[in-house]
Amino acid sequence: MPHTGPQASSVKEGAEPLTPHLVEMDTMVQRTAARKAQWRAREVLTAFIVAIALYTIHGFLSALAWGGVFAVATWPLFRRMQERWPRHADGVLLPAVCTAAMALLFLVPMLFVGLEAANEAQNVLLLMKDARHEGVPVPSWAGRIPFGSKTLVNWWRTHLSDPEAAGEFFSSFDSRGLAMTRTLGSQLAHRGTLFFFSILTLFFLYKDGNAIMRQCTVASRRAFGRRGELIGQQIIASIHGTVAGLVLVGVGEGLVMGVAYFIAGTPHPALLGGATAIAAMIPFCAMIPVGLASTLLLVSSGTMSAVVIFCLGAVVIFVADHLVRPTLIGGSTKLPFLWVLLGIIGGAETWGLLGLFVGPAAMATLHLLWRNWSRERGDAA
């Protein structure tokens, strides 16, 4: 831009006038600075919008995460069904059928357990009602307990055999039971809502899964390059291995122990088998229902059956937790057993049940980054 006078504002007194080349460079610098300022403003605005959106739906993030875990875990099976019925591959019917099947897979066992629990609660209420009028006699199994049987019999006679003492004993549970019922009802409503949104998320992930994967691939390449795709593949492989190692192995343990409970004559073998399957999804927790089943056998049948069930459960859980589960989880991601164990237990402690999948995925990703970083450092050396 030419200067019209010797005292032009852009030229200092006594300085040489700017050449067109220098003026053009100055203009480019100003444009670059303006673009950087715009990029910073956009980044701040984007971060603000993302924060507002996450804060708005923070109560449903766990439901969205569960829906994503279900979708990743069952996506290979869904792809096979799309190949089997190509006419419905892009429609709504196949995603709806698969989503309904997943919902029933969870609802049917929960309904069965709920009915069993309701029956047991009704029996307990009838027992409390009869105890207030007639008392509860000392059961025969109380004298067969190897340790502390005399103390238990004396306590039972003092607090439960006498109707008046039994009424005072059970009356302390009335207010607690009412508060527990209210808490349980609110928790069931909350969990039911989250489960509904998880299933709804699963339906849309089935329906628009291909488009979502393309978008995630493009975004990953733009943000992280090829390394981001490797991390995503590692996370998916970790979720697949975790589902096989936790869910399928846990169900297998529950089936084996359920059959053993039935053969040994344990009360409510199906309910205890389901409890064993659920507890077996967390390493070393399956011994809790196994110990409960052994205790029930001890007070009802005898010592031998209880010892057999306890030893069988210990062997099954040891083999599953130390041989089968690390192979399934760590084999797909080349993750050492210690990392698998830390991911499962640490994830469950930090994130609850969702941490059973988040923890191993995080440890698998960390292990991948460590292998890549250490290999690159070794090659450079």
N, C-alpha and C positions, 0 to 999 in steps of 0.2 A: 504494500500500500504506500504510495508516494507521499512525501512530506511537502507541504505548501510553503513553509517559511523557515527561517533560520532558528526561530524560537519554538519549534513544534514541540508539543507535549511529550511525544514519544522519544524525542532525542534530547539528551542532556546538553547543557551549554558546554561547548568546547569538545564534545564527543563526536566521533565519526558517525554519519548517518547509516542506518541499518540497510544492508543490501537486501534485495528480494529473497535471496536464499535464506538469510538469517530470519527474515520476517516469516517465511514459510515454516521454518523449524520452530519458531516461537509459537506459531499458531497450532502446529502439531502437538507441541508439549501441552498447551492449554487444553486441546481436545482430549489428549490422553488423561490429563488430570481430571477433566470433567467426567470421562468414562469411568475412571476408577471410583470417583465419588458416587456415580450412579450405581456401580456394582456393589459398593458398600451399602448404599441405601436399600438396594434390592435384597441383599443378604440379610440385613436387619429386618426388613419387612417380611421376608420369607420365614426367618426364624420366629418372628412374632406370630405370624399366622399359624405355623406348625405348633407352637406352644399353646396358643388359644384352642386349636382343634384338639390336641391331645388332652388338655385340661377339661374340655367339654365332654369327651368320651372316656375319661380315665376310669370311670366305673365299669366300663364294658371292655376294657383292653384285654382282660383275662379271657372273656368270652371270644373275642376276635382271635386271640392267640390259640385257644383250644380249637376253634374252627380251622385255623391254619395247620395245626398239628394233625387233625383228622384228615384234612385234604392231602397233605404231603404223604401221610402214612398209607392212604388208600388210593393214591393217584395211579399207581401201576395197575391195580385191579380195575379202576374206572376206565383206563385206556383200553384194556382188554375188552371190556363191555362195549366201548365205542366201536372197536374193530369188529366185534361180533354182530352188533346191530348198527350198521352205518347210517341207516335211514333216520335214526333218532340221535345221531352223534351231536348234531348242532341244535337240537330242539330243547324243550323243557322237560319232556317226559322222562328221559333217562336220568338226568340229574335229580329230578323229584323222587324217582323210585330208589335210587342209591341213597339219597338223603334220608328217606323214610326207613330204609333198611338199617342205616347206621343209628337212627333214633331208636328203633325197636331193639337193636342190639344192646342198648343201654337201659331202656325203659323196662323191658321184660324182667331182667334180673332184679332191678330195683323194686319193681312191683311185687315180685315174689318175696324178696326180703322184707318189704314193708308189711305184707300180709302175715308173714311169720312173726314179725315183731309185734304186730297188733294182737295176734292171738296170744302171744306170751304176755303182753301187757294186760290183757283181759284176765288171764289166769292169775297174774300177780294181784290184780285188784280183787278178785274173788278170794284169794288166799288172805289178803289183808282184812277183808270183810269178815271172814270166818274167824280169823285170829282175834278180832276184837270181842267176839262173843264166846269162843270156846278155847282160845289159845292154840298154840302150835306145838304138838308133841315132839319130843326129841326123835329125829329120824334114826333109822338103824345104821346108816352109813357113818354117822358121827363117831361111833365107837370103833370103826374100822380104820380110821385115819392113823397112819404110822406115827405121826408126831402131833402132839398137842390135842389129842382126842379128849382127855379128861377136862382140860380147860374149856374146850368148845362145848362139851356137854353141860358143864356148870353154867357157862354164860347163857346157853340156850334155855335152861330151866329158869334162870333168873329173869330173863328179858322176854321170852317168847312163850314159854309153857303156861304161865299165869295169864289169864285173859286181861286183867287190869293192867299188868305190866306191858303186855303186848299192845293194848290200845294206846298207852302212852308212847310206846316205841314207834308205832306206825303213824301216830298223829304228827310227829315231827316231820314226816315226809310229805304231808298234805300241801303246805305252803310252798315247799321246795318243788314239789311236783307240778303245781300250778305255774310257778315261774319258769320251770324248765319247759313246760308245754308251750307257753307263749314264745319263749326263745326259739324252741324247735320249729314252731309254726312260721315265725318270721324268717328263720334261716332257710326253711324249705321253700318259701315263696321267693326269696332272693336267689337261691340256687336254681330254682326252676326257671326264673327269668333269664339268668345267665346261660342256662342250658339251651333255652329256646333261641337266644341270639347266636349261640355257637352253632346250632343246627342250621339256622338261617344263613350264617356266614358260610358254612359248608356248602349249602345249595348254590350260592352265587359263585363260590370258587369252582365248583363242578361246572357250572353253566358257562362262566367266562374264564376258565382256567388257562386256555391257550393264549388269549389276548393278554391276560395278566402276566404270564410268563414272558411273552415277547416284550412287554413294557418293562418288566424287571431286568431283562437282559440288556435292553438299550440303556436303561438308567445306570446299571452296573458298569457297563463299558464306558459310559461317559464319565462316571465318577471315579472308578478304580482301575479301569482297563481290564486286561485279561485276568489279573490276580483276583479281582472281585468275583468273577465267574467260578474260579477254583474254590473260593471260600463258600460261595453259595452251594456248590456241589457237595462240599464237605459237610455242610449243615444238613442238607437233605439226606445224605448217606447216614449221618449220625441219627437222624430221626427215624429212618427205616430200621437201623440196627437196634435202636432203643425200643421201638415198638415190638420187634421180634424178641429182644432179650428180656424185656420187662413184662409186657402184656401176655405174649404167647407162652413164655416160660411160666409166668404166674398162673395162667389158666391151666397149664399142664400140671403144675403142682397141686392146684385145687382139685382137679379131676382125680389124680392119683390118691390124694389123701381123702377125698370124698368117698371113693370106693372102699378105702381102708376103714373109714369111720363106719360105713354101712355094714361091712363084714364083722367088725368088732362089736357092733350093737350100740354105738354111741348115740345118745339122744340127738335128734335133729341133724342127721348126717349131711343133708343137702345144704342147710343153713351154715353149718360149720365148714363145709367144703367151699361154699361161696366166700365165706370170710377168710379162709386160707388163701384162696385165689387172689383176693383183693390185697391182703397183707403181703403176699409173696411178691407183688410188684415192687415192693421196697425191700432191698436186701436185708436179710437177717430179721425181718419183722414177722415172717410166717410162723416162727416159734410161739408167738403169742396165742393164736387160735389152736395150734397143736397142743400147747400146754393146757389150754382150757378144755379141749377134748379129753386129754389124759386125766384131768381132774374129775370131769364128769364120769369117765369110766371108772376111776378109782372109787368114787362114792356110790356107784350103782352096780358095777359088775365085779370088780376085784382088782387086785394089784397087777396080775399078769397081763391082762388086756391093756391096762394103762401104760405099763412099761413097754410093751410091744409097739403101741401107737406112738409113744414118745420117741423111741429109738428109730422107728421107721421114718417119722417126720424129720428127725435130725439128719438122717442119711440122705433123704430126698432133697432137703434144703441145702445141705452141704454140696452135693453134686451139682445142683442147679446154680447155686451162687458162685461156686469156685471153678466150675468147668464149662457148663453150657452157656451161662449168661455172659461171661467175659468174651467167649469166642464169638457169640452173635453180635455183641455191641462193638467190641474192639476190632473184630475181623474186618468189618466193612470200612472202618476209618483208620486202621492201623494204630489204634489207640491202646497204650499199655493198660494193664488191669488196674493199677493204682489210680490212673487218671480217670478211668471209668468209674471206679468206686467213689472217688472224690466228687466227680460230677453229679452222680446220682444222689449221694447223701447230702452234699452241700447244696445242690439244687432243691431237694425236697425241704431242707431246713430253711432256705431263703425264700423260695417261691411257692411252697406247698406242693400239691400234686403236679402242677404245671412244671415245677422245677425238675421233675423226673425226666422231662424231655429237654428243657432249656439247659440244664446243667451239663449233660453229656454233649450237647451241641456246642456249647461255649468252650468246653474243654477240648473237643475235637478241632474246633477252629483255632484255638490257641496252640494246640500241638502242630497243626499244619503250618501256622506262621513260624513257629520255632524251627521246624524242619527246614522250611525254605530259607529262613534267615541264617541258620547255622550252615546249611549247604553252600549258600552264596559266600559266606565268610571263608569256608574251607576252600572253595574254588579260587577265591581271590588270593589266599595265602599260597 
